[in-house]
Amino acid sequence: MKKAGILGGGQLGRMLLQEAANYPVETWVMENDPECPAAHLCHHFVKGNIQNFDDVYNFGKQVDVLTIEIESVNVDALEKLESEGVRIFPKPAALRIIKNKIRQKEFYQQYEIPTAAFVTVQNRQELDNHISFLPAAQKLGEGGYDGKGVQLLHGPDELPLAFDAPSVLEKKVEIAKEIAIIIAISSKGDIALYPPVEMVFDPYLNLLDFQISPADIPEKSTWRIEAIALKLAKALNSPGLFAVELFIDQAGDVLVNETAPRVHNSGHHTIEAHSSSQYDMLWRILLDYPLGSTEAIMPSSLVNLIGEKDYTGEVVYEGIEEVLAMEDVYIHLYGKKQTKPGRKMGHVTILGSDRYDLVRKAHQVKRTLKVIS
């Protein structure tokens, strides 16, 4: 039986482990919080820092195959493990590109992958040289996650809000739709694409508000999105699961926003809505099984359960019974004991054939189910 390690023990690791129960695999998780969402679902939990070379290296030596559930891991340790025969998904070389927003944007430029115009800056002072580039989004080179590490700068008066660190300044795009697509690549080079999903964001938290699958876009846009995702994944030259987030601008052009080298929030709906979920698909890749089917069983919408403003402390789910009484609605709680404003605490997937009904139910769930303390 193969030993598989996961670096990071958050909700993505938790859902990956829930799927692991269906496979002949011995699971290991490393995280510095023994109460993390994934801790009690693995066979072996190791307390450690995923950014520390020795912790990652010593953990990785115990397993046959290793994956991540968050990008901020020690890549130097992964490269050493790879040189010693541990199979790592995604490859450390691909992870090194993606985990740094500056390198990621330069990679798109190098491989002629369409993306918004950008400049790189090393500190806040350098932004003074790029006033004419505003309005733009400033993205930290490293350390940003879940909407953190992004600052919109509309004009010079907002420069005091800017990060004083190496970052990308990305020209503001007039967005018509935000789209995500997940692509799976096996070690043999087989490829599977999930249908693109449409994401609606909370403008205040910069977090996913709800999403609809499949995206309501013209067939030509779908082809373009799939072609870009394929080109990007092939350029990364790594097996694994990749979530590509894109913009369709007002002119109908498709631009890559960013890529995640792992299971992703935009793929949670696949647990109920698709033949093979993104988590099932990743296990197939990790264990060298054939890729699963990405066919949708039904259209779906998805709502993130986010900690309500002004509530910090032991979590209470208000309205959970009313939502559980709804038809074709599935609640996933992440097992986090403490809530705070803006914290991801779970998600709800809604299945249905009528798009308007999916949107209506998504809003009903948002109104009904509140994460408080």
N, C-alpha and C positions, 0 to 999 in steps of 0.2 A: 504494500500500500504506500502510495507516494505521500511524502510530508510536504505540505504547502504552508508557506508563511505569508502573513499579511502585515505590512507596516502601517500602523494606524488602526485605532479601534473605535472609530466613530460610527455613524449610522450606515455608511456605505459598507464598512466591514461587517456590521451586524447583518445586513440583508444578504451579503455575500455568504456569510456563514449559515444563514437560514436555508440557502439553496444548497450549500455543501452537504447537508444531511442526505441528499439524494445520490451522493457519489462516494466511491471507495477512496477516501482521502482523510489523512490525519492533519488536523488544522492547528496552526500556531499563530498567535497574535502578539505583536509588541506595541505597547502604548505606556505612557507614564502614569496613567490614571487607572488603577485597578477596578474602579467603578464605571469605566467607560461602557458605551452601549454594546460593544462586541465581547466584553470580557468573559461573560458567563456562557457564551455559545460556542467557544472554541475548545479543542481538546487540551491545549497548553497555552497558558497566558504568561507572558514574560514582561515584567515591568522594566521599561527602558525608554530612552530618548531617541526618537527616530531621526533626529538631526545629529546625533553623536556617532562618530566613526566607529569606535570600539563596540558600542551597543548594537549598531546595525550589523557590523561584521560578525560579531559573536552569535547574534541571533540567526543570521543567514547561513552560517556554517552548519546549523542543525537541520536544515530543510533541503529538499530537492529542487523546489521551485518557489519563487518569491514574487509577490506583487505588492502594489501600493494602493491605499485608498485616499491618499493626499499627496500632493507633489513635493511638499517641503521635507524631503528625506535626504540623508547624506549620500550623494551620488558617488563620491570617491569610494566609499565602502562597497557600494553596489558594483562598481567597476572591478574592484579587487575580487569580490565574490564571483563575478562573471568569469574572470580570468582563471578562477579555480574550479570552474565547472558547474556552479549553481546557475540554473536557468532563471532568468529574470524577465518579467513582463510588466511594462514595456522595457526594451533594452535601455540600459543606463544612458547611452548616447542620445537616444530620443528624449529621455526624461531631462537630460541636461539642457537641451534646446527649449523644451516646453516650460520648465519650471521658472525660467527667467523671461519676463515679458519683453525685454530688449532683444535677447537672442531669438525669441519666438518671432517677433516682427521682422527682424533681419533675415530669418529663415524664409518667411513668406516672400520677402523681396527677392531673395536669391533664386527661389524656385518659381518666380512669376506667378505666385498665388495671389489673387486679387484681395487687397485689404485697404483700409483707409490710409490716406497719406499720414506720415508721422515724422517726428524728429526725436532724437534722444537727448536728454539732459542729465548732467551729473549731480546738480544741486539746484536749489531754488533761485540762486542768483542768475544762473544761465537762462532761466525763463525770460529775463528781461530782453534777451536777444531775439525772442520769438513772439513778441506781442502781436505782430501782424498775423501769426498763425492761429490766434484765438478766434472764435470759440473752439475749445478742444477738451478732450478728456486726458487727464494725467493719470498714468497707471504706474505704480511702484514696480521696479524691476523684479524684486523678490518680496515675498511676505504677504502679498494681497490674497484674500480668499473670501468667497461669498459676499461680494460687493464691497468688502473692506479693501483699502489700498487703491481706490479709484476716486478721483476728485474732478468734478466738472468745473472748468474755468471759462466763464463766458466773456470776460474782459479783464483789463489791467487792474481794476479795483478789487478783483477776487484773488490776485496773486498771493496775498498774505495767507490764504487757505491752502496754498500749494505745499506738496511734500518737499522736504529738503533732503533728497536722496536720489540715487540713480533711478531714472524713470523714462517712460515713453510719453511723449506728448502726441496724442492722436487726434487728427482733425475731426471735428464734430460732423457726423453724417446725418442727413435728414432721413430718418428711418421710417419706412412704411411698415415693415414687419421684422420681427426678430425670430430667427429659425434655429433649430438645432437638429443635427443628424448624427446618429451613432453608427460607426463602422467597426466591424470585427474582422481581424486578420489572423489566420492560424499560422503555425510554424511552417506548414507546407505552402503557405501563400494563398490559401483559399480565402475568399472575401465574402462577407455578408453585410448588407446595408439595411438598417431599419428605416421605415418611412419618416420623412422630416416632420418635426413637430413645431407648432407655433407657440411662442412664449410671450406672455404679457407680464411686464415687470412693475413692481411697486416703485414709483419714482422717489420715494423718501428713503426706503431701506436699500434700494438698488438690489433687491432680491426678487426671485421669481414669485409672482403673485398667483397666476394659474397658467396652465397650458392646455392646448388642444392638439389631439392627434387623430388623423393626419392634419398637416397644415393646410389651410385654405389658400392655395397658391396655384397659378397656372402650371400646366404640365411642363412647359419649357423651363420654368423656374426650378421645378423638381429635378429635371435632367441636369441643369447647370449646377445645382447644389450637389448632386451625386457625383458629377464629374470633378468638381473642386475637391470634395472629400476624398475621392479616390486618388487624385494627384497628390494631395497633401499626405495621405497615409503612406503612399508608395515612397514619397521623398523622405519620410521619417525612417523608412527601412527597418521597421520593427513589427513583429507580431504583437497582438494585444487588442485592447478595446479602446477606441478613441471617440470622444464626443467633440464634434466641431460645431461651434456657435457662429452663426452668420447673421448679417444684416441684408435685407433687401431694401435698397434706397428708393426714394420717390421716383427715380428714373427707371426703376426695375432692375438695376444692376445688383449683382450678388457680391458681397464682400465678406471675407472671413474676419470675425471679431477675435476669437481665441479658441484654443484647443485644450481639452483635458485628456490626459493619457490614462484614463481609468473609467470605471462606472461613474454615472453622473446623474444629477438631479433630473435632467431632462429625459432620463430613461426609466424613472421609477414606474411609470404606467405600464411598462412592458411585463411586470409581474403578473398582472391579471389580463392585460389586453393583447398580449402576443403569444404565439406558440412557444417560443423560447425567449425568456426574459434576458435582459442584459447581464444579470447575475449568472444565470444558467449558461449563457454564451461564454462568459469569462472562464467558468470552470471547464468548459469544453476545450478552450484554448490552453489553459494551464495544464490540463491533464492529457492533452493530445488526442482528444476525441473529435469526431466530425462536427463541424459547425451546425448549430440548430437553425430552425426556420424562423425568419423574421416576420412572417405573415401576421397581420393583425387579425385577431379573433373578432374584435369589434372596435369602432372608434371610441375614444376616451377623452376625458379631461382630468386634470390633476391640480390639486390645491395643496400648497405648502401650509403646514400648521406652524405658525410663528408666535413666539412669546409676545403677549400683548404689552403695549406701552404701560409704564407705571407699575408693572408687576415683576417682582424679583423674589425668589424663594422656592419652597417646595411646590411642585407643579400640581395644578388642578385642571382637569379638562371639563369645562362647562359646556353642556349641550351634547355630550357624547351619545347619550341614549337616543336623542332625536335623530342624530345622523345615522346611527346604527339601524334605525327603523326605516331608513330610506332604501329603496330598491336599487340594486346594482351599484352600491356604494361600498368601498372597502377602506377601512382605516388602518394605517400603519403608524404605530407609536414607536419612538426610537429608544425608549427606556431611560431617558435622561431624567434624573430625579429633581433637578433644579431648573427653573425657568428664569429667563431675564429678557428684557425687551429686544426683539429682533432675532432671538435664538431659534434655530430650526429644531422643532420638537417632534415632528412627524409629517405625514402627508396623507391625503385622501385621494383615491382614484375612483372615478365615476365612469361606468360603461354605458353606452347607448348609441343607437343608430342615428338619432336626430341631433345635429350640431347645436341648434338653438336650445334644445333641452339640456345638452351637456354644459353649455355656458350658464343657463339658468340654475342648474343644480350646483355648479361650482360656486356661484354667488350665494346660493342658499346655504351651502356648507360654510362659507366664509362668515356669513352673518350668524350662524347657529353655534358653531364649535369654536369656543374661545379658550386660549391657553393662558390661564391666570395662576395666581398663587393664593 
